[in-house]
Amino acid sequence: MKLLVTYTKQDIWIALALLPAYIFLMNYLLVGNIYFSDISVFAKATLVSTIVFGLAYQLVHTRIGLWFRKQFSHFKQTPKRMLLMIPAHIVCNVAIISGLFFGYKAARFPGYVYDLTSFEWALALGALMNVVVTCIHEGVYAFELWQQKLLETEKLRKANLQSQFESLKQQINPHFLFNCLNSLSSLIEEDAELATQFIDEMSNVYRYLLRSNESELTTLESELNFASSYFHLLSTRYGSNLRLEEEIDPAYRGHMLPPLTLQLLMENVVKHNVIMPQQPLYIRLNTTIDGRLVVSNNLQRRSMKVASSRIGLANIATKYSLLGQGEINIDENAQSFSVSLPLLESA
């Protein structure tokens, strides 16, 4: 078991600010005026009470706080946590203070004479200390949660911007534009209607890309619509050599996931696999009974390895991590490659 535990990052400073005055007052109630008039009594009483209350703070009260925080971890449960925690602290403090009073009596501590009034005042002081320290701890803890939330929000914003930038960069790079314009040129000569449809789908792709940074999450329905437009651009180039299969439970179409997730995964599949008439590439989208989206493909790696920064997968993993909504799972074997990620229920 870990010996030193903390309730907040400021535990040491809280203890240093409050314990000295508490120890001096408690010792005055224990032994009276002699505590300040006799240096020997002052040193002994201060040493004993510092050890007792220091250990109690670390080994008892901090662990009580952590236990209640674990049981009632949500920020909205703070009042309930405090109402249950304070009596627990007080009960333990009553035992500790009683142990000091009767321990001093049994040890015949110099200058000590048991006094019921002093004992009652000591219990009242201990209870007041418990209330004050609990309020301070909870206030600091709430502030730390707020800071952590701000930091995670900023990290998520940067991850979204990075994802959008990488996706947009992929779409507007000369190679991609050349392929799209080349496909469009051929369609104009062969079939004006298909060329018009190609332009519409290309417009949908760019419109979605430009809107993708407006929110942290989007619906699976929106992602599937975007993926359909994106796949249309790809299939115009690769024809029937690239195939998309969907098996999506309608119950999950309203669930949420980070925007551009499907584009990043589909782009990753096309980038790293051979697409030929004799080796068609299948991309399959399906949902599982436990509410996850699986994007998989038959594995047929290019003989010439394509440089990969794995930024796409890293961005998706980072987003899920910061959202605190589960992890993505990657599975690869000789025949297939798949990415499984959780779908989030809408608020």
C-alpha positions in Angstrom: 0.0 0.0 0.0 1.3 3.4 -0.9 2.2 5.3 2.3 2.1 8.9 1.2 -1.2 9.8 -0.4 -2.7 13.2 -1.3 -6.3 14.5 -1.7 -5.2 17.5 -3.8 -1.9 18.9 -5.0 -1.9 21.4 -2.2 -2.2 19.0 0.7 1.2 19.9 2.1 0.6 23.7 2.0 -2.9 23.2 3.6 -1.3 21.2 6.4 1.5 23.7 7.0 -1.0 26.5 7.1 -3.4 25.0 9.5 -1.7 22.3 11.6 0.7 24.5 13.6 -2.1 26.7 15.1 -4.3 23.6 15.7 -1.4 21.8 17.5 -0.7 24.9 19.7 -4.4 25.3 20.7 -4.8 21.6 21.3 -1.8 21.4 23.5 -3.0 24.4 25.5 -6.3 22.6 26.1 -4.3 19.5 27.1 -1.8 20.9 29.6 -2.9 24.5 30.2 -0.7 27.5 30.8 2.4 25.4 31.5 2.6 24.6 27.8 3.8 28.2 27.1 5.7 28.7 30.3 7.8 25.6 30.5 10.1 25.0 27.5 10.5 21.3 28.3 6.7 20.7 28.4 6.3 22.8 25.2 8.9 20.8 23.3 7.6 17.4 24.4 3.9 18.2 23.9 4.6 19.8 20.5 6.6 16.8 19.4 4.0 14.2 20.5 1.0 16.1 19.1 2.8 16.9 15.8 3.5 13.2 15.3 0.0 12.2 16.3 -1.9 14.8 14.2 0.6 14.5 11.3 0.1 10.8 11.0 -3.7 11.2 11.5 -3.8 13.7 8.7 -1.9 11.5 6.3 -3.0 8.0 7.3 -6.6 8.6 8.4 -8.2 11.8 7.2 -6.7 11.8 3.7 -7.7 8.2 3.1 -11.2 8.9 4.3 -11.4 11.8 1.8 -10.1 9.6 -1.0 -12.6 6.8 -0.2 -15.6 9.2 -0.3 -14.3 10.8 -3.4 -14.1 7.4 -5.1 -17.7 6.6 -4.0 -19.1 9.9 -5.0 -16.7 11.0 -7.8 -19.0 13.2 -9.9 -18.6 17.0 -9.4 -22.4 17.3 -8.8 -22.1 14.9 -5.8 -19.8 17.3 -3.9 -22.4 18.4 -1.3 -23.4 14.8 -0.6 -19.8 13.8 -0.4 -19.0 16.6 2.1 -22.1 15.9 4.2 -21.0 12.2 4.6 -17.3 12.9 4.9 -17.4 15.5 7.7 -19.1 13.2 10.3 -16.6 10.4 9.4 -13.7 12.9 10.0 -15.2 14.0 13.3 -15.7 10.5 14.6 -12.1 9.6 13.9 -10.9 12.9 15.4 -12.9 12.2 18.6 -11.0 8.9 18.9 -7.6 10.6 18.3 -8.2 13.4 20.7 -9.6 11.0 23.3 -6.5 8.9 22.9 -4.3 12.0 23.5 -6.1 13.1 26.7 -6.2 9.7 28.3 -2.8 8.8 26.9 -1.3 11.9 28.6 -3.1 10.8 31.8 -1.8 7.2 31.6 1.7 8.4 30.9 1.5 11.0 33.7 2.7 13.7 31.3 4.4 16.6 33.1 1.8 19.3 34.0 -1.1 17.3 32.7 -4.4 17.3 34.8 -7.5 15.9 33.1 -10.2 18.5 32.8 -13.7 17.7 31.3 -14.2 21.3 30.1 -10.9 21.3 28.3 -11.7 17.9 26.8 -15.1 19.2 25.5 -13.4 22.3 24.0 -10.8 20.1 22.4 -13.5 18.0 20.8 -15.3 21.1 19.5 -12.0 22.5 18.2 -11.3 19.2 16.4 -14.8 19.2 14.8 -14.4 22.8 13.7 -11.0 21.9 12.2 -12.5 19.0 10.3 -15.2 21.2 8.8 -12.7 23.9 7.8 -10.2 21.5 6.3 -12.9 19.6 4.4 -14.2 22.8 2.9 -10.8 23.9 1.9 -9.9 20.5 0.4 -13.1 20.4 -1.6 -12.6 23.9 -2.8 -9.1 23.2 -4.0 -10.2 19.9 -5.5 -13.0 21.7 -7.5 -10.5 24.3 -8.7 -8.1 21.5 -9.8 -10.9 19.8 -11.7 -11.7 23.0 -13.4 -8.1 23.6 -14.4 -7.9 20.0 -15.7 -11.0 20.4 -17.7 -9.7 23.6 -19.3 -6.4 21.8 -20.2 -8.2 18.8 -21.6 -10.6 21.1 -23.6 -7.6 22.9 -25.0 -5.8 19.6 -25.9 -9.0 18.4 -27.6 -9.3 21.7 -29.5 -5.7 21.3 -30.8 -6.4 17.7 -31.7 -9.5 18.7 -33.6 -7.6 21.5 -35.4 -4.7 19.1 -36.2 -7.1 16.5 -37.5 -8.9 19.1 -39.6 -5.6 20.4 -40.9 -4.3 17.0 -41.8 -7.6 16.0 -43.5 -7.8 19.3 -45.4 -4.2 19.1 -46.4 -4.8 15.6 -47.7 -7.7 16.8 -49.8 -6.1 19.9 -51.3 -2.7 18.5 -52.0 -1.8 18.6 -55.7 -1.9 14.9 -56.1 -5.5 14.6 -54.8 -6.7 17.6 -56.9 -5.0 16.2 -60.0 -6.7 12.9 -59.6 -10.1 14.5 -58.9 -9.8 16.9 -61.9 -8.5 14.1 -64.1 -11.5 12.0 -63.2 -13.8 15.0 -63.7 -12.3 15.7 -67.1 -12.9 12.1 -68.2 -16.5 12.2 -66.9 -17.3 15.5 -68.7 -16.3 13.8 -72.0 -18.1 10.6 -71.3 -21.1 11.4 -69.2 -22.1 14.9 -68.3 -24.7 13.7 -65.7 -22.1 11.7 -63.8 -19.7 14.7 -64.0 -22.4 16.8 -62.3 -22.9 14.2 -59.6 -19.1 14.1 -59.1 -19.0 17.9 -58.6 -21.9 17.7 -56.1 -20.1 15.0 -54.1 -16.8 16.9 -54.2 -18.7 19.9 -52.9 -20.2 17.9 -50.1 -16.7 16.7 -49.1 -15.3 20.2 -48.8 -18.3 21.6 -47.1 -18.1 18.9 -44.4 -14.4 19.5 -44.0 -14.8 23.2 -43.5 -17.6 22.6 -40.9 -15.8 19.8 -39.0 -14.2 22.1 -36.4 -17.5 23.6 -35.2 -18.1 20.8 -32.6 -16.2 18.1 -30.8 -18.6 15.4 -31.8 -21.0 14.7 -34.7 -23.5 12.0 -35.3 -22.7 8.7 -37.0 -25.4 9.6 -39.5 -23.5 12.7 -40.6 -20.2 10.8 -40.8 -21.8 8.1 -42.9 -23.2 10.7 -45.3 -19.8 12.3 -45.6 -18.1 8.9 -46.0 -20.5 8.2 -48.9 -19.5 11.4 -50.7 -15.8 10.8 -50.0 -16.1 7.2 -51.2 -17.8 8.4 -54.4 -14.7 10.5 -55.2 -12.5 7.5 -54.6 -14.6 5.0 -56.5 -14.7 7.3 -59.5 -11.0 6.8 -59.7 -10.7 3.1 -58.7 -14.1 1.9 -60.1 -15.3 -1.5 -58.9 -11.8 -2.3 -57.6 -12.7 -0.4 -54.4 -15.8 -1.5 -52.7 -17.6 -0.2 -49.6 -19.9 -2.4 -47.5 -22.1 -1.1 -44.7 -23.9 -3.0 -42.0 -25.0 -0.3 -39.6 -27.7 -0.8 -37.0 -30.2 2.1 -37.3 -30.3 2.3 -33.5 -26.8 3.7 -33.5 -27.1 6.3 -36.3 -27.8 9.0 -33.8 -24.8 8.1 -31.6 -21.8 10.4 -31.6 -18.1 10.2 -32.6 -15.4 12.8 -33.4 -15.8 14.4 -36.9 -13.7 13.2 -39.8 -13.1 9.8 -38.1 -14.3 7.8 -41.1 -12.4 9.9 -43.6 -9.2 9.4 -41.7 -9.7 5.7 -41.5 -10.8 5.3 -45.1 -7.9 7.4 -46.4 -5.6 5.3 -44.3 -6.9 2.1 -45.9 -6.6 3.4 -49.5 -3.1 4.8 -48.8 -1.5 1.5 -47.6 -3.2 -1.2 -49.7 -3.1 -2.4 -53.3 -6.2 -1.7 -55.4 -6.3 -3.7 -58.6 -8.9 -5.6 -60.7 -7.4 -8.9 -59.6 -7.1 -7.6 -56.0 -10.2 -5.6 -55.1 -10.0 -3.7 -51.8 -13.0 -4.0 -49.5 -13.8 -1.4 -46.8 -16.5 -2.6 -44.4 -18.3 -0.4 -41.9 -20.4 -2.2 -39.2 -21.7 -1.7 -35.7 -21.5 -4.3 -32.9 -24.0 -5.2 -30.3 -22.0 -3.4 -27.6 -22.2 -0.1 -29.4 -18.9 0.1 -31.3 -18.2 1.1 -34.9 -15.8 -1.2 -36.7 -13.9 -0.1 -39.9 -12.1 -3.0 -41.5 -10.5 -4.0 -44.8 -8.9 -7.0 -46.4 -5.2 -6.6 -46.0 -3.0 -6.4 -49.1 -0.1 -4.2 -48.3 1.7 -2.3 -51.1 5.1 -3.9 -52.0 6.7 -0.5 -51.8 6.0 0.6 -48.3 4.3 4.0 -48.0 5.7 6.4 -45.4 3.3 6.7 -42.5 3.3 9.1 -39.6 0.2 7.4 -38.1 -1.1 10.9 -37.4 -4.7 9.9 -38.3 -5.0 7.0 -35.8 -3.1 9.0 -33.2 -5.5 11.9 -33.5 -8.5 9.7 -33.2 -7.0 8.0 -30.1 -6.2 11.4 -28.6 -9.7 12.6 -29.1 -11.3 9.6 -27.4 -8.8 9.8 -24.6 -9.5 13.5 -23.9 -13.3 12.9 -24.1 -12.9 10.1 -21.5 -15.2 7.9 -23.5 -13.2 4.7 -24.1 -10.3 3.6 -26.3 -9.9 2.6 -29.9 -8.9 -1.0 -30.6 -6.7 -1.9 -33.5 -6.5 -5.5 -34.7 -4.3 -6.7 -37.5 -3.6 -10.2 -38.9 -2.5 -11.7 -42.2 -5.9 -11.3 -43.8 -7.4 -8.1 -42.4 -6.9 -4.8 -40.6 -9.6 -3.3 -38.4 -10.2 -0.3 -36.1 -12.9 -0.5 -33.5 -14.1 2.6 -31.6 -16.9 3.4 -29.2 -20.0 5.2 -30.3 -21.2 7.8 -27.7 -24.8 8.3 -26.8 -26.0 11.8 -27.5 -26.7 14.1 -24.6 
